[in-house]
Amino acid sequence: MGTAFKRNFLWGSSTNAQQFEGGWDKGGKGLSIADVRKVSGMSANSDFPGFKRASDHYTHYQQDIALYGEIGFQIYRFSMAWTRIFPNGDDPEASKEGLAFYDRILSELEKYKIQPVVTLYAYDLPLALLKKYNGWMNRECIKAYTRYVETVVHYYKGRVKYWIPFNEQNFLSLDSEYMTGYRAKSREEVFRLEHHFNLAYAAATKIVHQVDPEAKAGGNIGNICVYPKTCNPKDVEACDEFMKRIGYAPGDVYFRGKYPAYLLKQYEGINFDQIIHDGDLEQIKSVEPDFMSLTYYMSSAVGAEDLIEKDSQQMNGIKITNPFVKQTEWGWNIDPYGFKHYLEDFYHRYQLPILILENGLGHRDKIENDAVHDDYRIQYLAAHIERMKEAEADGVDLIGYLTWSATDLYSTREGFEKRYGFVYVDKATLKRTKKDSLYWYKKVIETNGADLSNK
């Protein structure tokens, strides 16, 4: 038995509606960009009916949440689908069926004493808003989003403690089409999308605080630990510039309320006056987040030759092999120390409590005799939890730890070929099967992280 975490540390896991919920044509739900998405690079073997069906949590939510209660989750992150609440994004009235569905989700979580963490937007813009306004390119989208946020925060007041306006908002500059449904054609369009996201984030955070003073709101950064490939100053500079772009610049906006000079420098030459209106910077500055929500999966080793060009929109730009660690089948570096480094770096930079929103291992799991022996996942999570424990001992204020993911779901480019959950989902029958990692994580939670052994 090792050292446990602090007594009020929270354990759980995460999912996202677009990858997990399914039920795209049930309960009055409208179409989102996820329902019509065609992702480049999708495996030829990933022939599951995509994001529309996903894991069909819409039908199986009671069974799924009962399993989370069995594991002992104290906290669970899910995202609400905007199109369940407003099918077209800006309908005159909210959908009673949509509100009732998430009411049932919250009631099930309450039955098992699991605290909900709700993400309000996870790559699933109402398709009607994309067609009507080019989505987030237009400020009308901010108005529609703000009304959606006001609706759900009022409706579920007192039942949700942690609200997160956007999922991995900082990756917009790397994949605007996936995040928003609109592929930016220039740096100026990328900045317009980012600015509108930032205004919406600021508005959502203020709504949470005004409507439910007991609730908390925090921005989400998806990130990696970036090392320079060598001690050559050119490689170190490339590493620094990389982190400014995808980590520190967004962090300065979400957690300090300002556009840093080095971010504006990246967009040098665009017409800011056409994008930033009077009062915008004051609105962003007025945000007072309660915590940081961070995701981590891998490290990356960056050299001068790897520096992403200003006009590049490539998520693969963050996936650069680190020769000193092992990689997953999909080239993701497995690096527990990078997790500790990332947590300490961001905590000491922004001095806000951290809720770890996602951390996990994607693998091609196999079911044999109604069992899944995923020792590799247990090894990955145990090593990362141990490093997280070291970060807490070094003074990092941690709220809790949410793995990705609670149950197998539809991965962005690999479908069900790449799995992350503690529960296996058969893509033909949707049958749920407990993996070995489920029993292991149950023990971890029961001992508050003291026992990480695989016994």
Secondary structure, 3 states (H helix, E strand, C coil): CCCCCCCCCEEEEECCHHHHCCCCCCCCCCCEHHHHCCCCCCCCCCCCCHHHHCCCHHHHHHHHHHHHHHHCCCEEEEECCHHHHCCCCCCCCCCHHHHHHHHHHHHHHHHCCCEEEEECCCCCCEHHHHHHHCHHHCHHHHHHHHHHHHHHHHHCCCCCCEEECCCCHHHHHCCHHHHHCCCCCCHHHHHHHHHHHHHHHHHHHHHHHHHCCCCEECCEEEEEEEEECCCCHHHHHHHHHHHHHHHHHHHHHHHHCCCCHHHHHHCCCCCHHHCCCCCHHHHHHCCCCCCEEEEEEEEEEECHHHCCCCCCCCHHHHCCCCCCCCECCCCCECCHHHHHHHHHHHHHHHCCCEEEEECCCCECCCCECCEECCHHHHHHHHHHHHHHHHHHHCCCCEEEEEEECCECCCECCCECCCECCCEEECCCCCCEEEEHHHHHHHHHHHCCCCCCCCC
